[in-house]
Amino acid sequence: MNALLPTASVPLAVSPVEVSLFAFVILTAVVTALARDVLSSIIVFGAYSLGMAALYTFYRAPDVAMTEAAISAGVTTVLLLLTIAKTSRIDHEVAFESVHWPAVGAVGLLGAAMASTLAEMPVVGDTNSPVWSNPDVTQYYLANAYAETGVENAVMSVLASYRGFDTFGEAVVVFAAGIVTMLVLRREVFA
């Protein structure tokens, strides 16, 4: 039964790809926040979302990566660009003439608080991490997911079968949002 557990809790080295993805994501997040042009900010935000999708793929979470790429990088970026196309653009010099330093300080404090928790996070693949705290449950899903669902990827089998109603509900929400968006855009076109 413990054959599926990792054999050692040796900390894994951080790969150059992982460091590059983290650097890209942080850089694009900062540029998005500091951009003085709304269009530039939207485009860089789309790049940020693609970077997050690549990071999720690197961590072997293809379902989350596909959702990030489709919703954040795709749909959100398109909707923001359509919003700019349908509205008047603001004068960027007036809108961004000063920095709100208390807000910058609050964001800095929040970032420092979040960064202080990173040392407590388990290393990827560590057998002492909370995910392995109940090996019976973990082993059950790993051992029986394919036999019970016919889906080879354990994460996808949980999403599609064991959590099927929840996943269906999420799909209904996304579908409804898409239909409402199409109706609003169609009304704007024919108005």
C-alpha positions as CSV (number, residue, x, y, z in Angstrom):
1,M,0.0,0.0,0.0
2,N,2.9,2.4,0.6
3,A,4.4,1.6,-2.7
4,L,2.9,4.8,-4.2
5,L,4.4,7.0,-1.5
6,P,7.7,8.8,-2.4
7,T,10.6,6.9,-0.8
8,A,12.5,9.8,0.7
9,S,11.9,13.3,1.9
10,V,14.9,14.7,0.3
11,P,14.4,18.4,-0.5
12,L,14.2,18.9,-4.2
13,A,16.4,21.5,-5.8
14,V,14.8,24.4,-7.4
15,S,15.2,24.2,-11.2
16,P,16.2,27.1,-13.5
17,V,12.8,26.8,-15.2
18,E,11.0,27.2,-12.0
19,V,13.1,30.3,-11.0
20,S,12.6,31.8,-14.5
21,L,8.8,31.3,-14.3
22,F,8.7,32.8,-10.8
23,A,10.8,35.8,-12.0
24,F,8.5,36.3,-15.1
25,V,5.3,36.1,-13.0
26,I,6.6,38.6,-10.4
27,L,8.0,41.0,-13.1
28,T,4.7,41.0,-15.0
29,A,2.7,41.5,-11.8
30,V,4.8,44.5,-10.9
31,V,4.7,46.0,-14.4
32,T,0.9,45.5,-14.5
33,A,0.6,47.4,-11.2
34,L,2.9,50.2,-12.3
35,A,1.9,50.7,-15.9
36,R,0.5,54.1,-16.6
37,D,-1.4,53.1,-19.7
38,V,-4.5,50.9,-19.2
39,L,-4.0,49.1,-22.5
40,S,-0.4,48.3,-21.6
41,S,-1.5,47.1,-18.2
42,I,-4.1,44.7,-19.8
43,I,-1.6,43.3,-22.2
44,V,1.0,42.7,-19.5
45,F,-1.7,41.2,-17.3
46,G,-2.5,38.7,-20.1
47,A,1.2,37.8,-20.1
48,Y,1.1,37.4,-16.3
49,S,-1.8,34.9,-16.7
50,L,0.1,32.9,-19.3
51,G,3.1,32.8,-17.0
52,M,0.9,31.5,-14.2
53,A,-0.5,28.9,-16.6
54,A,3.0,27.8,-17.5
55,L,3.9,27.6,-13.8
56,Y,0.8,25.4,-13.1
57,T,1.8,23.2,-16.0
58,F,5.4,23.0,-14.5
59,Y,3.8,21.8,-11.2
60,R,1.8,19.2,-13.1
61,A,-1.6,20.7,-12.7
62,P,-2.8,20.8,-16.3
63,D,-6.5,21.3,-15.3
64,V,-5.6,24.5,-13.3
65,A,-3.3,25.6,-16.1
66,M,-6.0,25.2,-18.8
67,T,-8.4,27.2,-16.7
68,E,-5.9,30.0,-16.0
69,A,-5.0,30.2,-19.7
70,A,-8.6,30.1,-20.9
71,I,-10.3,32.4,-18.3
72,S,-7.6,34.8,-17.2
73,A,-5.3,35.0,-20.2
74,G,-8.1,34.5,-22.8
75,V,-11.6,35.6,-21.7
76,T,-10.6,38.3,-19.2
77,T,-8.1,39.9,-21.5
78,V,-10.6,40.0,-24.4
79,L,-13.3,41.4,-22.1
80,L,-11.0,44.1,-20.8
81,L,-9.9,45.0,-24.3
82,L,-13.6,45.2,-25.5
83,T,-14.3,47.5,-22.5
84,I,-11.5,49.8,-23.6
85,A,-12.8,49.7,-27.2
86,K,-16.4,50.6,-26.1
87,T,-15.5,53.4,-23.7
88,S,-13.5,56.5,-23.9
89,R,-9.9,56.4,-22.8
90,I,-8.9,58.5,-19.9
91,D,-6.0,61.0,-19.8
92,H,-3.3,58.9,-18.3
93,E,-1.3,61.9,-17.0
94,V,-4.2,63.0,-14.9
95,A,-5.2,59.5,-13.7
96,F,-1.7,58.5,-12.7
97,E,-0.3,61.9,-11.5
98,S,0.6,60.7,-8.0
99,V,1.3,57.6,-6.0
100,H,-0.8,56.7,-3.0
101,W,2.0,55.9,-0.6
102,P,-0.2,54.5,2.2
103,A,-1.6,52.0,-0.3
104,V,1.9,51.1,-1.4
105,G,2.9,50.6,2.2
106,A,-0.1,48.4,2.9
107,V,0.7,46.3,-0.1
108,G,4.3,46.1,1.0
109,L,3.3,45.0,4.5
110,L,0.9,42.4,3.1
111,G,3.6,41.1,0.7
112,A,6.2,40.9,3.6
113,A,3.7,39.0,5.7
114,M,3.0,36.5,2.9
115,A,6.7,36.1,2.2
116,S,7.3,35.3,5.9
117,T,5.2,32.2,5.6
118,L,7.2,30.8,2.7
119,A,9.7,29.2,5.0
120,E,6.9,27.1,6.5
121,M,5.7,25.6,3.3
122,P,6.7,22.0,2.6
123,V,9.1,21.3,-0.3
124,V,7.5,19.9,-3.4
125,G,7.6,16.1,-3.0
126,D,8.3,16.1,0.7
127,T,6.7,13.0,2.3
128,N,6.2,14.9,5.6
129,S,3.9,17.4,4.0
130,P,0.2,17.6,5.0
131,V,-0.9,15.9,1.8
132,W,0.6,12.7,3.0
133,S,-0.7,13.1,6.6
134,N,-3.5,10.6,5.9
135,P,-1.8,8.1,3.5
136,D,-4.9,5.8,3.4
137,V,-7.0,8.4,1.7
138,T,-4.3,9.5,-0.7
139,Q,-3.4,5.9,-1.5
140,Y,-7.1,5.0,-2.1
141,Y,-7.4,7.7,-4.8
142,L,-4.1,7.0,-6.4
143,A,-4.8,3.2,-6.5
144,N,-8.4,3.3,-7.5
145,A,-8.9,6.4,-9.6
146,Y,-8.3,4.7,-12.9
147,A,-10.2,1.6,-12.1
148,E,-13.3,3.5,-10.9
149,T,-13.3,6.4,-13.4
150,G,-11.3,5.2,-16.4
151,V,-9.3,8.5,-16.3
152,E,-5.5,8.0,-16.1
153,N,-4.7,11.4,-14.5
154,A,-5.6,11.2,-10.8
155,V,-6.4,15.0,-10.5
156,M,-8.7,14.9,-13.5
157,S,-10.4,11.8,-12.2
158,V,-11.2,13.5,-8.9
159,L,-12.5,16.6,-10.8
160,A,-14.5,14.7,-13.3
161,S,-15.9,11.9,-11.2
162,Y,-15.5,12.3,-7.4
163,R,-16.2,16.0,-7.5
164,G,-18.3,15.9,-10.7
165,F,-21.3,17.9,-9.4
166,D,-18.9,20.7,-8.1
167,T,-17.1,20.8,-11.4
168,F,-20.4,20.8,-13.3
169,G,-21.6,23.8,-11.1
170,E,-18.4,25.7,-12.0
171,A,-18.9,25.0,-15.7
172,V,-22.5,26.2,-15.5
173,V,-21.3,29.5,-13.9
174,V,-18.7,30.0,-16.6
175,F,-21.2,29.2,-19.3
176,A,-23.8,31.6,-17.8
177,A,-21.2,34.3,-17.7
178,G,-20.3,33.7,-21.3
179,I,-24.0,33.8,-22.4
180,V,-24.6,37.1,-20.5
181,T,-21.5,38.6,-22.0
182,M,-22.6,37.7,-25.5
183,L,-26.0,39.1,-24.9
184,V,-24.6,42.4,-23.6
185,L,-22.1,42.7,-26.5
186,R,-24.8,41.8,-29.0
187,R,-27.1,44.5,-27.5
188,E,-24.3,47.0,-27.8
189,V,-23.6,46.1,-31.4
190,F,-27.3,46.4,-32.5
191,A,-28.1,49.5,-30.3
